[in-house]
Structure formats: structure tokens, C-alpha cells
Amino acid sequence: MSSVLKSAQALKPLFDRVLVQRLKPATKTASGLYIPEKNQEKLNQATVIAIGPGMTNTTTGEVIPVSVAAGDKVLLPSFGGNPVKVGEEEYLLFTDKEILAKIEE
């Protein structure tokens, strides 16, 4: 199956969905030893790539915006998200309420 997606910028999340990319784990120790891939820990931190416009409040019709913006660093739950592969890169789609926290630097 050939992918139509050429880049992550071609993805525009709908409603309150957030497209993120997990931060890459360290591949070697401080002393320079390489860590085997199976021993690398999966980080629960990610960078927001794109966001949807938000959800519409059913009673007032108002759009409730997403609480994060593209470029933000966020904390993700250990499990969940819908994986999206673009070329060799792996991304995840979460709803706004599934994101645990925004990381301020």
C-alpha cells in the first residue's frame, strides 16, 4: 500500500485532535556506550506537530479551542494514541483531553 502522505504538514487533525511526535530516546550513555534498541526506554514526552480547531459546544455552538499549540512539549500517557506513519517517521494522534500536561521550559 503506497502512502499518500509526503510530510506531517499534510496532516490537518480534525476537532480536538493533536498530532504529536515522541521525543527520541538516548541511543548512547554519557560515557559513550551504545544502548541496544530493545533496552532504550520509551519516553512519554512529545512535541506537538499540528492541532485541530477544537470541539463545538453542543448547547452554545461555541468552538472550544485545543489547549496546546504546535511546537509545545507535552507529557503523554504510557499507552494510547493512534499511530500514523509518514515515510519513515512515526507520529501519534491524541485527543486534547488525553494529553496529561504541557511542559514549560
VEXKEBA-460886 format. One record per residue (C-alpha): residue number from 1; x, y, z; residue in three letters. Coordinates in steps of 0.2 Angstrom, whole numbers. Example, Ala and Ser with C-alpha at 12.3 -4.5 7.8 and 13.67 -1.06 7.14 Angstrom:
NODE    n     c1     c2     c3  res
NODE    1     62    -22     39  ALA
NODE    2     68     -5     36  SER
This chain:
NODE    n     c1     c2     c3  res
NODE    1      0      0      0  MET
NODE    2      8     16     -5  SER
NODE    3      6     31      7  SER
NODE    4     -1     47      0  VAL
NODE    5      7     57     14  LEU
NODE    6     23     65     10  LYS
NODE    7     25     75     26  SER
NODE    8     17     78     43  ALA
NODE    9     12     96     37  GLN
NODE   10      0     87     25  ALA
NODE   11    -10     81     40  LEU
NODE   12    -23     93     47  LYS
NODE   13    -31     85     63  PRO
NODE   14    -50     87     65  LEU
NODE   15    -60     93     80  PHE
NODE   16    -49     92     96  ASP
NODE   17    -36     80     90  ARG
NODE   18    -17     83     92  VAL
NODE   19     -4     76     81  LEU
NODE   20     12     73     91  VAL
NODE   21     29     65     88  GLN
NODE   22     38     57    103  ARG
NODE   23     55     63    108  LEU
NODE   24     69     51    103  LYS
NODE   25     77     41    117  PRO
NODE   26     95     42    121  ALA
NODE   27    105     30    110  THR
NODE   28    121     30    120  LYS
NODE   29    126     33    138  THR
NODE   30    136     48    144  ALA
NODE   31    152     38    144  SER
NODE   32    149     34    125  GLY
NODE   33    142     16    126  LEU
NODE   34    128     12    113  TYR
NODE   35    111      7    121  ILE
NODE   36    103     -8    112  PRO
NODE   37     86     -3    104  GLU
NODE   38     77    -15    115  LYS
NODE   39     84     -8    131  ASN
NODE   40     80     10    126  GLN
NODE   41     66     17    137  GLU
NODE   42     51     24    128  LYS
NODE   43     49     42    133  LEU
NODE   44     32     49    137  ASN
NODE   45     37     66    131  GLN
NODE   46     32     73    113  ALA
NODE   47     32     88    103  THR
NODE   48     15     94     96  VAL
NODE   49     16     95     77  ILE
NODE   50     -2    100     72  ALA
NODE   51    -18    103     81  ILE
NODE   52    -37    103     76  GLY
NODE   53    -48    118     78  PRO
NODE   54    -57    112     93  GLY
NODE   55    -73    105     98  MET
NODE   56    -90    113     96  THR
NODE   57   -100    115    112  ASN
NODE   58   -117    107    108  THR
NODE   59   -128    119    119  THR
NODE   60   -120    136    114  THR
NODE   61   -112    132     97  GLY
NODE   62    -96    140    103  GLU
NODE   63    -79    132     97  VAL
NODE   64    -69    126    112  ILE
NODE   65    -50    128    107  PRO
NODE   66    -37    115    109  VAL
NODE   67    -26    118    125  SER
NODE   68     -9    116    116  VAL
NODE   69     -1    123    101  ALA
NODE   70     11    117     88  ALA
NODE   71     28    117     95  GLY
NODE   72     23    114    113  ASP
NODE   73     31    100    123  LYS
NODE   74     19     88    131  VAL
NODE   75     18     74    143  LEU
NODE   76      8     58    136  LEU
NODE   77      0     43    144  PRO
NODE   78     10     27    144  SER
NODE   79     -2     19    132  PHE
NODE   80    -15     26    119  GLY
NODE   81    -15     37    104  GLY
NODE   82    -17     32     86  ASN
NODE   83     -1     29     76  PRO
NODE   84      2     37     60  VAL
NODE   85     17     33     49  LYS
NODE   86     23     46     37  VAL
NODE   87     38     40     27  GLY
NODE   88     50     33     40  GLU
NODE   89     43     44     54  GLU
NODE   90     31     39     67  GLU
NODE   91     18     51     74  TYR
NODE   92      3     49     86  LEU
NODE   93    -14     56     86  LEU
NODE   94    -22     60    103  PHE
NODE   95    -37     70    108  THR
NODE   96    -34     85    118  ASP
NODE   97    -41     78    134  LYS
NODE   98    -29     63    133  GLU
NODE   99    -14     74    134  ILE
NODE  100     -8     74    153  LEU
NODE  101      2     90    154  ALA
NODE  102     10    104    144  LYS
NODE  103     29    105    148  ILE
NODE  104     35    123    152  GLU
NODE  105     54    126    148  GLU
